[in-house]
Amino acid sequence: MWEKFYSKNGLAAKKIANMLIQLEVGSKIPRVSDFCEALTFGRGTVQSAINLLEEMKAINIEARGHLGTFLIRKDDELLLEIAGIAPLVGSMPLPYSRKYEGLATGLVEAFEASGKRINLTYVRGGINRIESLRTKRSDFAVVSKMTAEEIMRQYPNLQMFEKLGDHSYVSAHKVFFADSKEVSIRNGMKIGLDMESPDQRRLTLAEVEGKDVQLVQLNYMQVFDMLQSGQIDATIWNVDEKRMVQAFKAVEFQSPIAKQLSLDTTEAVILINSTREQEIKEKWTSVIKDEILRIQHKVETGEKIPRY
């Protein structure tokens, strides 16, 4: 069946599929003559293309005499596939907190509400997500505003496509201590640092500036165990990971620079390659930012079960 899409009729079907994706079920579809004029195909080709879409079960239409022909059912995913419009692929942080689960759920469901589909991959570390974007393994990357601004200075071809507002990425960062008696980072401490997280790296370096400490490189999966076992004395992490908050003492930053930087780590942004802005804008059409944030909030508060 799919081989038919390599014919002239198939090419017309792809173009018509692209037009029908935009229509709501129950609405009147263009006349054959309208398709002919818009797509520069003959009547026979257009009619065969519509028949092919029906044969593929991508659409069901109903002729209602002088009222015209109406779309009574459509399969958006199949229409997208026929039209050659692949769903966007986004690179997300690992969903280890309710906030990240909520953001992923919000993205998925906001796209579904607009009749579109999105695929998300989950990658540890902002640097790795940026690399996924640069190597075209993803169409966009979800990072903090601070990471986005730092990376755009290094790679001018990247740009912020959407900003989701304060506290959409993390609620806040704090300093976590293995010993509950500690109140600030002091000389001689071993500080855990994930170099693949630009946020944690910049916040940590600002907070320990001028102090004689040992930086211990680790990754997110090791943070909890290394604090618990005393292999590190402290680390900077976000407060959305409940296990960390429940197990270890957390205090505010002492460094004015770290305090200022931390404000830009709370906002989630969608980072894209600027050469694909128009393409991504078209696929993002009708996706409502406020809906993403509303769903994220409902997941965070436990009103909604995560689905991503």
ChimeraX attribute file (.defattr): number of C-alpha atoms within 10 A of each C-alpha:
attribute: neighborCount
match mode: 1-to-1
recipient: residues
	/A:1	7
	/A:2	9
	/A:3	7
	/A:4	13
	/A:5	17
	/A:6	11
	/A:7	11
	/A:8	15
	/A:9	20
	/A:10	23
	/A:11	19
	/A:12	27
	/A:13	26
	/A:14	24
	/A:15	18
	/A:16	22
	/A:17	25
	/A:18	19
	/A:19	15
	/A:20	21
	/A:21	19
	/A:22	11
	/A:23	14
	/A:24	15
	/A:25	17
	/A:26	14
	/A:27	11
	/A:28	18
	/A:29	20
	/A:30	16
	/A:31	12
	/A:32	18
	/A:33	15
	/A:34	13
	/A:35	20
	/A:36	18
	/A:37	12
	/A:38	12
	/A:39	13
	/A:40	12
	/A:41	18
	/A:42	14
	/A:43	15
	/A:44	11
	/A:45	18
	/A:46	27
	/A:47	18
	/A:48	16
	/A:49	25
	/A:50	23
	/A:51	17
	/A:52	21
	/A:53	21
	/A:54	14
	/A:55	12
	/A:56	16
	/A:57	14
	/A:58	21
	/A:59	22
	/A:60	18
	/A:61	18
	/A:62	14
	/A:63	12
	/A:64	10
	/A:65	7
	/A:66	6
	/A:67	8
	/A:68	12
	/A:69	18
	/A:70	18
	/A:71	18
	/A:72	14
	/A:73	15
	/A:74	22
	/A:75	14
	/A:76	20
	/A:77	17
	/A:78	17
	/A:79	24
	/A:80	20
	/A:81	15
	/A:82	23
	/A:83	22
	/A:84	13
	/A:85	13
	/A:86	15
	/A:87	17
	/A:88	17
	/A:89	18
	/A:90	24
	/A:91	27
	/A:92	24
	/A:93	23
	/A:94	15
	/A:95	16
	/A:96	12
	/A:97	18
	/A:98	21
	/A:99	23
	/A:100	23
	/A:101	21
	/A:102	29
	/A:103	30
	/A:104	28
	/A:105	23
	/A:106	27
	/A:107	25
	/A:108	20
	/A:109	21
	/A:110	25
	/A:111	23
	/A:112	14
	/A:113	14
	/A:114	15
	/A:115	17
	/A:116	22
	/A:117	20
	/A:118	18
	/A:119	15
	/A:120	20
	/A:121	16
	/A:122	14
	/A:123	18
	/A:124	17
	/A:125	21
	/A:126	25
	/A:127	18
	/A:128	16
	/A:129	27
	/A:130	24
	/A:131	14
	/A:132	19
	/A:133	22
	/A:134	18
	/A:135	10
	/A:136	12
	/A:137	14
	/A:138	21
	/A:139	22
	/A:140	28
	/A:141	30
	/A:142	28
	/A:143	29
	/A:144	26
	/A:145	25
	/A:146	20
	/A:147	23
	/A:148	27
	/A:149	17
	/A:150	12
	/A:151	19
	/A:152	14
	/A:153	11
	/A:154	10
	/A:155	13
	/A:156	10
	/A:157	13
	/A:158	23
	/A:159	20
	/A:160	20
	/A:161	15
	/A:162	13
	/A:163	16
	/A:164	19
	/A:165	15
	/A:166	17
	/A:167	16
	/A:168	22
	/A:169	24
	/A:170	24
	/A:171	15
	/A:172	18
	/A:173	24
	/A:174	21
	/A:175	24
	/A:176	29
	/A:177	26
	/A:178	21
	/A:179	14
	/A:180	11
	/A:181	8
	/A:182	15
	/A:183	15
	/A:184	16
	/A:185	22
	/A:186	14
	/A:187	11
	/A:188	11
	/A:189	16
	/A:190	19
	/A:191	24
	/A:192	28
	/A:193	26
	/A:194	23
	/A:195	17
	/A:196	18
	/A:197	19
	/A:198	21
	/A:199	27
	/A:200	24
	/A:201	16
	/A:202	18
	/A:203	25
	/A:204	23
	/A:205	15
	/A:206	18
	/A:207	21
	/A:208	21
	/A:209	12
	/A:210	9
	/A:211	13
	/A:212	13
	/A:213	15
	/A:214	16
	/A:215	18
	/A:216	16
	/A:217	13
	/A:218	15
	/A:219	15
	/A:220	15
	/A:221	10
	/A:222	12
	/A:223	21
	/A:224	16
	/A:225	11
	/A:226	17
	/A:227	22
	/A:228	16
	/A:229	10
	/A:230	13
	/A:231	15
	/A:232	22
	/A:233	23
	/A:234	28
	/A:235	25
	/A:236	25
	/A:237	25
	/A:238	21
	/A:239	19
	/A:240	19
	/A:241	15
	/A:242	12
	/A:243	12
	/A:244	19
	/A:245	15
	/A:246	10
	/A:247	15
	/A:248	18
	/A:249	18
	/A:250	25
	/A:251	15
	/A:252	15
	/A:253	21
	/A:254	16
	/A:255	15
	/A:256	11
	/A:257	15
	/A:258	21
	/A:259	17
	/A:260	12
	/A:261	16
	/A:262	21
	/A:263	17
	/A:264	22
	/A:265	27
	/A:266	24
	/A:267	21
	/A:268	25
	/A:269	24
	/A:270	21
	/A:271	29
	/A:272	25
	/A:273	20
	/A:274	14
	/A:275	11
	/A:276	12
	/A:277	14
	/A:278	10
	/A:279	9
	/A:280	17
	/A:281	12
	/A:282	9
	/A:283	18
	/A:284	16
	/A:285	11
	/A:286	14
	/A:287	19
	/A:288	15
	/A:289	15
	/A:290	12
	/A:291	16
	/A:292	22
	/A:293	20
	/A:294	15
	/A:295	23
	/A:296	24
	/A:297	19
	/A:298	18
	/A:299	23
	/A:300	20
	/A:301	12
	/A:302	11
	/A:303	10
	/A:304	14
	/A:305	14
	/A:306	19
	/A:307	12
	/A:308	16
